[in-house]
Amino acid sequence: ALAAVSGVVEKPKPGEAPSNHAITGRYILTPGIFKQLQAIGPDRGGEIQLTDAIAALLKTERILAWSFNGKRYDCGSKLGYLTANVEMGLKHPDVANDFLNYLKQVVDSKH
């Protein structure tokens, strides 16, 4: 479902999150985001945070989000990345059976 974004927060603690929605890292933004990225500059760690630029953009532009039900993978962690690859590989019609057989061989060789 399409909804207007009212705010964004960079990695809030679970008890402090203002909602149960998450940004999955796929964006279609207007060119105005570049002006905001320039304006905010680097943070204390030397990185420019896209989340901060989106929050600033919200002050001048409407931003929409697409809400969907489904599984979210944290590909920013090694385990999340591997989990996503295994689960997607097991669902892919071209490789699922061969990949499953490979995984069984790997597991069997570890026991």
N, C-alpha and C positions, 0 to 999 in steps of 0.2 A: 504494500500500500504506500502511496505517496504522501509525505507529510512535511510540513515546514519545520526546519531546524530552529530551535530557540536558543541553543547554546552548545558549546563543546568544551570538554575537559580532558586534558592529557593525563592518561593513566591514573584515574582516581583510585583510592583504596576502596575495597568493596563496600564498607560501611558508609563511605562518603560520596559514593556515586549518585548523581542526581536522577538517574533513571536506570533501567535495565537494558538500554540500547548500547550498542558498540559500533564503532566505525571499523569496517573491515579493510580499509586501505585502498579502496577504489573510488576515484573521484572524477567528476566532470565539473570543472570550475570555470568561471568566467575569467577573462584576462585581468580583471581587477585583483585577483589573488597575487599577481606579481608586484603590484604597487604595495600591497600589504606585507609581502615577504621582505621587500626592501626596507619598509618603514620599521618593522620590528627588529631587524638585525639579529645577530647571534645571541644566544642565552649564555649563562655562566659557563656552560660546558663547551661553548664555541659553536653550537649547532643552531640552525634556524628551524624553529618548530612550526610545521605546517598547521598544527592545531591552533596555535596562537594567531596565525595569519587568517585562518578561517573564522575565528572568533572576532577578529577585527573587521573582516569582510561582512559579517553579519550586521554590523552597525550601519552599513550603507546598501546592502543588497539582500534580497531574499535568497535563502539557500534551501533546497529541497533534498529530502532523503527518501530512499526506497527501503521500506521495512519488509523483511521477508522472514519466513520460518525456515530454519535449516541448521545444519551443523557448521560451526565456525572453527577453523583451525588456526592456532597461533603459530604461524610460520616464522615468527621472530625468535622462536626457541628451537633448539635442535630437535628435541623430542616432538614438538608440534609439527615441524617440517617433515620429519620421518613418518609420523602418524598420517599426515595428509597424503603423502606419496603412497604409502601402503594401502590405505583405504581407497584412494582413487584408482590405484592400479588394480585392486581386486574388483572394481566396478567396471573397468574399461573392457568393452567387448573384444577388442583385438588382442589383449594380453592377459586377461583375468585368469584363464585356466593355466597357462604356462607360468604365470607369476605365482599363483597359489601353489603349484607343484614345486617351484623353486623355494618358496618360503617353508614348505613342509620339509624339504631336504635340509635346509639350513637349521631348522629347529631340531630335526632328528639327529643331525650331526653334533649338536650341542649337548645331547643327553647321553 
